[in-house]
Amino acid sequence: MKTLFYIFKLFIPRSVQIFLRRKLVEKKRKRFKDVWPVLPSAAKKPANWKGWPDGKRFTFILTYDVELQHGHDKCKQLMQIDENPGFVFSFNFVPERYTVSPEFRKNLEINEFEVGELGLNHDGKFFQYKKTFDERAVKINKYIKIWNSVGFRAQKMLNNLS
């Protein structure tokens, strides 16, 4: 089903994609209600762990996965909203789907926001074939270096962990 979805995704209106995602989330929410927001086994401290800095009791990470150009265009507004409470967010962009200018990335860095990558072109094919993965990995590493990215966040792995 997932493979078919990514084949036909280009032809599915965005509103229908969002609708389908919401339905999927509703099903998952029921299925995982006993382990959200924290899986009990994940709540245990790792062996030899010294704890969070400054004696803090917990941490959380806030990220924005910017999939489309219109999302990119709203990032400046998000930066202003996020600055007020003192949070630092990670913005993950899709380098070959829309333009993320060097000036914009520099502005994020100056304001202490992180810049990361979200796939290469976000087409769902990254993990489909090893050859595709190997070809795209070279480009991704190039972007990480050029962008001074904090890292790469993979799009859906399509349940193929290997």
N, C-alpha and C positions, 0 to 999 in steps of 0.2 A: 504493500500500500504506500509506504513512504517513497519508494522509488518512483511509483506512478505519480505521486503528488508532485515531486520535483520535476518530472517531465512536463506535467501539465500546468505547473505553477505560473508560468509566464502568461498563460491564457485565462487564469482565474482572477477575476477582479479582486482588488485588495480588500474590499468590504467583505467578500465571501471568504477570503483567507482568514480574516480576523474572526469572523463568525465561527468558522471551523475550529480555529485555535481555542476559542472560548468554550466550545462544546467539549473539546479534548481536555481542557483544564478542569472543567466541571467533573468529568469522569475520574481524572487523576486525583482531584481533591478528595473525593469520597474514598478512593482506594488507599490513599496515604494519610488519612486523617489521624491515625495513631502515631505517626512519626514526624508530623510537621508541627512546629518549626524546627525541632531538633530531634534527630534520630537518637534514641537513648544510648546506643553503643558509641555514638560520636561525641557524647557529652563527657566521656572519660578523658582525663589528662594523659597525654602520651608519657611514656617512661622518660625520665631525665629532663622533662620540660621545666624550664625555669619560670614560666608564667609570662603574662603580658607586661609590657613596659610600665614603669611607675606604679606597680602594684594594682593595675586595673583588673577588674573581674571578668571582662569579656571584650570582644571587639566584633564589629560587623563591617562588611564591605558593600559599598554602594557603587553600582556600575550602570552605565548606559550603553546598550548595544544599539548603535546607530546604523540601521539597515538600509535606509533610503536617503536620497537627497533632502527631502523635506524634513526629515529628522535631523540631519546635519545642520540645516538652516535654523533649527530651534535651539541648538546647543548654546548659543550666546545667552539666550534667556535662562536656560538651565544653570549656566555658570553663575549668573547674578543671583538666582534664587538660592543656589547651594552655598554661596559665599556667606550669606547672612548667619546661618547657624554654626558656621565654622567647620563644616564637613569638607573633605576632599574626596572627589569622585574620580572614577576611571571612565573615560570615554573610549569606546572601542568602535573603530571605523572599518569600513570595507573599502580597501584601497583601489580596487579596479572596478568599482560600481559607480562611484561619483568622485568629484574632486575634493580633496582636503588640502587646502593650501598650506605651504610652509609657514606663512604668517599666522594662520589660525592655530596650527599646532604649537607654534612658539608662544602664542597668547595663552594657550592652555597650560603650557609648562611654566610660564612666568607666574601664573596665578595658582601654581602648585596642584594642578589637576594632572592626572595621569593620562597618557595617550597609549592606546593599545590597538591591536588589529582584531577584526572579527571576520575571519575567513579572508579569502582573496577577492572573490566576486560574489560570494553568498548564493551559489546556485545549487547547493546540496550535493555536489559531485566530488567534494574534496576527499572523502574516504571511500568512494565507490570503487575505485581501481587503484592498485598500487602505483601504476605508471603515472596516473593523474596526480596522486599524492606527491610522488617524487619530483615531478615537474613543478608543481605549485610550491613545494617546500623551498625550492631555490628562490623563487620570487618573494615568498613571504619573508625569508631571512634577509633579503635585500631591503625590503620595506622596513623591517625591524631596525636595521642599521641606519637607513636614511632618515626615518622618522624618529629615531631615538626612542622607540617604543619600549614600554615596560614589559611587553609580552604579546602573546598571541592567544586568542580565545577561539577555539574551534567551533564551527557551526555544528549542527547535529551530527553525531557520529553514526547515526542510523543503526544503533545497537551492534556496531562492529568494533569492539574494543581493541582487537588486534590491529 
